[in-house]
Amino acid sequence: MERYNPLSPAENLEERKQQALHQCDHLIKDFAKRADRHKVRYKWLQVTSITLAVCTTIFSALSASKVLEQLDWVVPAVSGLATLSTTLLSQTNTQKMWVQSRNISQQFQTQLFLYLQCSGEYASIQDDSERLQLFSKRLMEVWSQAQENWSQQASSGK
C-alpha cells in the first residue's frame, strides 16, 4: 500500500496545476489497480468454481463405477470445495467492485481529458485559476462518491 504524502501549499497557479494533475494521475492509477485486483480475484474464483464442479462430477462417476473405492472421501471433499468457491464467488462481489473501480478510473480520465482540452464544463471558464478550481472540485466529487459507494457496500455486506 502506498504511503500518504500530504500536499504542501502551492505558491502559484502552475504549482497548483501540477499538484492537481499529479493527484488525478495518482487516482487514475489507484482505481485501475483496484479494478485489476478485483478482476483477478473474480476470474480466479470463477475458474476455480467451474474446475471443482467438473472434478466433482468426474470423481462421482468414478466413485459410482467403483474405480476409486479407496478414495471415497475425494467426492465429498471436492464437492465441499466447489460449494465454498461458488459461495465466495457470489458473496464477495468482486465482479461488481471490478466494474465500479474501472468506471471510477474512467471518470477521472474523462475529467482529466476535458480539463486539458478546455471542453465540456471547463469550456465556459476563461480564467485558468477558476478552471483549475473546478477541475480539483470535480476530482474530489468523483473520489468522494467512490468512497461513499464503497462505504455503503461494506456496511451492507453486499
Secondary structure by P-SEA (a helix, b strand, c coil): cbbbbbbcccccaaaaaaaaaaaaaaaaaaaaaaaaaaaaaaaaaaaaaaaaaaaaaaaaaaaaacccccccaaaaaaaaaaaaaaaaaaccaaaaaaaaaaaaaaaaaaaaaaaaaccccccccccaaaaaaaaaaaaaaaaaaaaaaaaaaaaacc
